[in-house]
Amino acid sequence: MVSLFETYEKQYGALTSDITLNLGRIPSLKDDERSRIIRETSTLFDETKDILEQMSLEVQDMSHPLKTKCANRLHCFKCEFEKLLTEFKSPRYAVRTMSDVSKRQFEGDEESLREEVLYDSDMRARLLDNTERMARSTNRLEDGLGVALQTEEVGGHILNDLGDQREKLQRSRHRVRVKNPDALRIEVVDAAKDNVGSNVPPEPSGKT
């Protein structure tokens, strides 16, 4: 179960890496190449969505606490996917027609082109930064869950030890209750004999 989830996780990472790469390339592409990469990216989004659905099914069949750990990771992946998809739907990644290209060339909008290049560079940096933050958040969640599991395990050992000690104490008390009455009676008889012996007056010495 876990190995299958991890396999899906690796596939998700490869797909989102390709998507991020394409999002950085598309604004600078033209004509047929731009259209081809846009179609390719759209297919990558469909495949990534299918992987997330498979991961959701795997999480549903898991048992606690592994289910909680994988569900948190899946939530991070879905948030990242939605951000990438929202960005891809923006007009910057739409297919351009020849009329659009001709119009821009005619207007000679160099300032807009320069701003677009700067925006693309910033977008790539932000996408990479978001991916790194997601990875760090996932690691922190895993570390926290690991500590919680260790604490739970230690607590379980302590409770087991206390239970064993309690059981031993109860057995010891039972043995004392079973054995001590006879021992106590013997001690009482011996003590009574000692008292009787000490209270007997001494015999006369025979002297007149």
C-alpha positions in Angstrom: 0.0 0.0 0.0 2.7 2.5 1.0 5.0 1.5 -1.9 2.2 2.1 -4.4 1.5 5.5 -2.9 5.2 6.4 -3.1 5.2 5.3 -6.7 2.3 7.7 -7.5 4.2 10.3 -5.5 7.2 10.0 -7.7 5.1 10.1 -10.9 3.4 13.3 -9.5 6.8 14.9 -8.9 8.0 14.1 -12.4 4.8 15.5 -14.0 4.7 18.7 -12.0 8.4 19.3 -12.9 7.6 19.0 -16.6 4.6 21.3 -16.1 6.7 23.9 -14.3 9.3 23.7 -17.1 6.7 24.2 -19.8 5.1 27.1 -18.0 8.4 28.8 -18.1 8.9 28.2 -21.8 5.5 28.9 -23.3 5.5 32.8 -23.1 8.6 32.9 -25.2 7.5 30.4 -27.8 5.8 31.3 -31.1 3.4 29.8 -33.6 3.4 26.0 -33.9 5.9 25.3 -31.2 3.9 27.3 -28.7 0.7 25.5 -29.6 2.4 22.1 -29.3 3.8 22.8 -25.9 0.5 24.2 -24.7 -1.2 21.0 -25.8 1.5 18.9 -24.2 1.1 20.8 -20.9 -2.6 20.3 -21.0 -2.1 16.6 -21.3 0.4 16.7 -18.4 -2.3 18.4 -16.2 -4.8 15.6 -17.1 -2.3 12.9 -16.2 -1.4 14.7 -12.9 -5.1 14.9 -12.0 -5.4 11.2 -12.6 -2.4 10.4 -10.4 -3.9 12.5 -7.6 -7.2 10.6 -7.8 -5.3 7.3 -7.6 -3.4 8.6 -4.5 -6.7 9.6 -2.9 -8.0 6.0 -3.4 -4.9 4.6 -1.8 -5.1 6.9 1.2 -8.8 5.8 1.8 -7.7 2.2 2.2 -4.8 3.0 4.7 -5.0 2.5 8.4 -4.2 5.1 11.1 -1.7 6.7 11.7 -0.2 6.1 8.2 -3.4 7.4 6.7 -3.0 10.7 8.4 0.6 11.1 7.2 -0.2 10.3 3.6 -3.4 12.4 3.6 -1.4 15.5 4.7 1.1 15.0 1.9 -1.7 14.5 -0.6 -3.3 17.8 0.6 0.0 19.6 -0.2 0.2 18.1 -3.6 -3.4 19.1 -4.4 -2.8 22.7 -3.3 0.3 22.9 -5.5 -1.6 21.4 -8.5 -4.4 23.9 -8.2 -1.9 26.8 -8.2 -0.2 25.5 -11.3 -3.5 24.9 -13.0 -4.8 28.4 -12.2 -1.6 29.9 -13.6 -1.9 27.8 -16.8 -5.5 29.1 -17.4 -4.3 32.7 -17.5 -4.2 34.5 -20.9 -0.5 34.4 -21.0 -0.6 30.7 -21.8 -3.4 30.8 -24.4 -2.8 29.8 -28.0 -2.0 32.9 -30.1 -3.5 33.3 -33.6 -1.6 34.8 -36.5 -3.7 38.0 -36.2 -2.6 38.4 -32.6 1.1 38.1 -33.6 0.8 40.4 -36.6 -1.0 43.0 -34.4 1.8 43.0 -31.8 4.5 43.2 -34.5 2.7 46.1 -36.2 2.3 48.0 -32.9 5.9 47.3 -32.0 5.0 47.0 -28.4 8.6 46.5 -27.2 7.8 47.6 -23.7 5.2 44.9 -23.3 7.6 42.3 -24.6 10.2 43.4 -22.1 7.7 43.3 -19.3 6.7 39.8 -20.4 10.3 38.5 -20.3 10.7 40.0 -16.8 7.4 38.4 -15.7 8.4 35.0 -17.1 11.7 35.1 -15.1 9.8 36.1 -11.9 7.2 33.4 -12.6 9.8 30.7 -12.9 11.5 31.8 -9.7 8.1 31.8 -7.8 7.2 28.4 -9.1 10.5 26.9 -7.9 10.1 28.7 -4.6 6.6 27.3 -4.1 7.8 23.8 -4.9 10.6 24.1 -2.3 8.2 25.5 0.3 5.9 22.5 -0.3 8.8 20.1 0.1 9.8 21.8 3.4 6.3 21.7 4.7 6.0 18.0 3.8 9.2 17.3 5.7 8.0 19.2 8.8 4.8 17.3 8.8 6.6 14.0 8.5 9.0 15.0 11.3 6.1 16.0 13.5 4.3 12.7 12.8 7.5 10.8 13.5 7.8 12.5 17.0 4.2 11.8 17.8 4.5 8.1 16.8 7.7 7.8 18.9 6.0 9.5 21.9 3.0 7.2 21.5 5.3 4.1 21.4 7.2 5.2 24.5 4.0 5.9 26.3 2.7 2.4 25.4 5.9 0.8 26.8 5.5 2.8 30.0 1.9 1.7 30.4 2.9 -1.9 29.8 5.7 -1.7 32.3 3.3 -0.2 34.9 0.8 -2.9 34.2 3.4 -5.6 34.7 4.6 -4.0 37.9 1.1 -3.8 39.2 0.4 -7.4 38.4 3.6 -8.5 40.2 2.7 -6.4 43.2 -0.8 -7.9 43.3 0.7 -11.5 43.1 3.2 -10.6 45.9 0.4 -9.3 48.1 -1.6 -12.5 47.4 1.3 -14.7 48.4 1.8 -12.7 51.6 -1.9 -13.0 52.5 -1.7 -16.8 51.9 1.6 -17.5 53.7 1.7 -14.9 56.6 -1.3 -16.3 58.7 0.6 -19.4 59.7 3.9 -17.6 60.1 2.1 -15.0 62.3 0.5 -17.7 64.5 3.9 -19.4 65.0 5.4 -16.1 66.0 2.6 -15.5 68.5 2.9 -18.9 70.1 6.7 -18.5 70.4 6.2 -15.1 72.0 3.7 -16.5 74.5 6.1 -19.2 75.5 8.8 -16.7 76.1 6.5 -14.7 78.2 5.4 -17.7 80.3 9.0 -18.7 80.9 10.0 -15.2 82.0 7.1 -15.0 84.5 7.8 -18.3 86.4 9.3 -17.5 89.8 12.7 -19.0 90.5 12.9 -22.2 92.6 14.1 -21.9 96.2 17.8 -22.5 96.7 17.3 -25.0 99.6 19.1 -22.9 102.2 17.3 -22.4 105.6 
